Structure formats: C-alpha cells, structure tokens
Amino acid sequence: MEETATVRHEYVGGMIYAMVGATKRHNQIGLNIASRLLGAARGGPCRVYASDVKLRASDDAIYYPDVMVACEPEDDPLVEHKPCLVVEVASPSTESIDRREKMLAYRKTPTLQAYLIIAQDERRVERHWRDESGEWRQGEAVGEGFVPIPYPESGLPLAEIYEGL
C-alpha cells in the first residue's frame, strides 16, 4: 500500500498513522544534516537517507526518520533494517513521540550506534549513543558546539545544522 500512496504513513503497534508535512525550517535542518553526512560518507560503505526511506525499528514499528545512515549491506530496496545513525528533527506535534516511543524502538535496533533529536526553535541537539560496553548514554549540545557521530566517523557542527536559518 505504501508504495502507491499519495501520503506517507508510519506503522506502530498494528496501527497506521498518516504523516503530516514538514515546515520549511524542519526541512532545511534535515537537508543541512544530510548534506554534511553525505560529504563525510563519500567513498565509504555508508549510505545516507533523507526522510523518504522507511526504517523497520521493530516487528511492529516502521518509521520514516528525517535522516538515517546505514553502513551494513542491505538487500531490501524499500526498507532499511540496519541503521547506525538515526536523526529526528523535533516538531511540536512529534517531539514527545521522538523522545519516548521512537527512542525506545530505535534503541532496540542492534546496529544503531546513535540517535539525535534536533530542536527546531533553538540551537540544541540531544544525542543518545551506545558506548563501548553497549550501554546507552545521553548528552546535549546547545548554542555553539559540535555533535560527534559514529558513522561516518565525524561530527556535526551546530552552525552547519542551523545554517541559513
């Protein structure tokens, strides 16, 4: 159904939810991040996706992350199963879902190394990452700063995330 639909949908717990459009600010932040990651991934095994590729986070959850990076081989042409980085740009209507439901689902993904929640209304990035022992950690960058990411191994300066806004 999704391949022919005119509206994108996410699937959670047996229910299908239509997705609303994004603001220009939301879209610009996502594109800024994807552009930076594309440059860092060039020439390597990682693939960068921006908002139109589905992620199967669990047996009963399929989402469209704003930005996603995957470095392991994948045979499914429509759905990513093995991301290493997921980025969500928080909107007022989705922020609580990004922080609770999606975070719990994403953390269950064995290949995921980091999950970023990007604020739209201020320069703030919440970073959740797996440490060397596999435990999840949390940190935040506010104002000016730099957000380390594992794959491709680089980072995201807040100035570039919010460039043009």
C-alpha positions in Angstrom: 0.0 0.0 0.0 2.7 2.5 0.9 4.5 2.4 -2.4 1.4 3.7 -4.2 0.0 6.0 -1.5 0.0 9.8 -2.0 0.5 10.3 1.7 3.3 8.6 3.8 2.3 6.5 6.8 4.1 5.1 9.8 3.2 1.8 11.3 3.2 1.3 15.1 1.7 -1.5 17.1 -0.7 -2.6 14.4 -2.0 0.9 13.6 -1.2 3.0 10.6 -0.7 6.8 11.0 -0.7 9.3 8.2 2.3 11.7 8.4 1.8 15.5 8.1 4.1 17.7 6.0 7.1 19.4 7.5 7.8 23.1 7.9 10.4 24.8 5.8 12.6 25.2 8.9 12.3 21.4 9.7 13.1 20.5 6.1 16.2 22.9 6.0 17.6 21.4 9.2 17.2 17.9 7.8 18.8 18.8 4.5 21.7 20.5 6.2 22.4 17.4 8.3 22.0 15.0 5.3 24.3 17.2 3.2 27.0 17.1 5.8 26.7 13.4 6.3 26.8 12.7 2.5 30.1 14.6 2.3 31.5 12.6 5.2 30.3 9.3 3.8 31.5 9.8 0.3 33.8 7.0 -0.9 32.9 4.7 2.0 30.4 1.9 2.7 27.8 4.1 4.4 24.6 5.3 2.8 22.7 8.4 3.8 18.9 8.7 3.5 16.8 11.8 4.0 13.1 11.3 5.1 11.8 9.1 2.3 13.2 5.7 3.3 11.4 3.6 5.8 13.2 2.1 8.8 11.9 -1.1 10.4 12.7 -0.3 14.0 11.0 -3.5 15.3 8.5 -6.1 14.3 5.6 -3.7 15.0 7.2 -0.3 14.2 8.1 1.3 10.8 9.1 4.9 10.7 10.4 7.5 8.3 13.4 9.1 10.1 14.3 12.6 9.0 17.9 11.4 8.3 19.4 7.9 8.6 22.8 6.4 7.9 23.4 2.7 7.3 26.8 1.1 6.7 25.9 -2.6 6.6 24.8 -4.3 3.3 21.1 -4.3 2.8 19.0 -6.3 0.3 15.6 -4.7 0.8 15.1 -1.9 -1.7 12.3 -0.2 0.3 13.1 -0.6 4.0 16.3 -0.2 5.9 16.8 -2.7 8.7 20.4 -1.9 9.9 20.9 1.8 10.6 23.9 3.0 12.6 22.6 6.6 13.0 19.1 8.0 13.1 18.2 11.7 13.2 14.8 13.2 14.0 14.1 16.9 13.8 11.6 17.5 16.6 8.3 19.3 15.8 5.9 20.5 18.4 3.4 17.7 17.4 6.0 14.9 17.3 8.6 15.8 20.0 7.1 13.6 22.7 6.9 10.7 20.3 10.5 11.2 19.2 11.6 11.3 22.9 9.7 8.3 24.1 8.2 5.9 21.6 10.7 6.3 18.8 13.7 6.4 21.2 12.6 3.1 22.8 12.1 1.4 19.4 15.4 2.8 17.9 17.4 1.6 21.0 16.3 -2.0 20.3 17.9 -1.9 16.9 21.2 -3.8 17.3 23.1 -1.9 14.7 22.1 1.6 15.9 25.0 3.5 17.5 23.5 7.0 17.9 20.2 8.7 17.8 19.9 12.5 17.5 16.9 14.7 18.4 17.3 18.1 16.8 15.4 21.1 18.1 13.8 23.5 15.6 13.3 26.6 17.7 16.7 26.8 19.3 20.2 25.5 18.6 20.0 22.4 20.6 20.9 18.8 19.8 20.2 15.9 22.2 22.5 13.0 21.4 21.9 9.4 22.6 24.7 6.9 21.8 25.9 3.5 22.6 29.2 3.4 24.5 32.0 0.8 24.1 30.2 -1.6 26.5 26.8 -1.3 24.7 25.2 1.0 27.3 23.2 4.0 26.2 24.4 7.4 27.1 22.9 10.9 26.7 24.4 14.3 26.1 23.4 17.7 24.7 25.0 20.4 22.6 23.5 23.9 22.9 24.2 27.2 21.1 27.6 26.7 19.5 29.3 23.3 19.6 29.9 20.1 17.9 27.9 16.8 17.9 30.1 13.7 17.5 28.7 10.9 15.4 29.9 7.4 14.9 29.2 6.6 11.3 30.6 8.0 9.2 33.0 8.9 11.9 32.8 12.7 12.0 30.7 15.3 13.6 28.0 17.9 13.1 28.8 21.5 14.0 25.6 23.2 15.3 26.5 26.1 13.0 26.1 23.8 10.0 22.9 22.1 11.3 21.2 25.5 11.6 22.9 27.2 8.6 20.6 29.5 6.7 18.0 29.8 9.5 
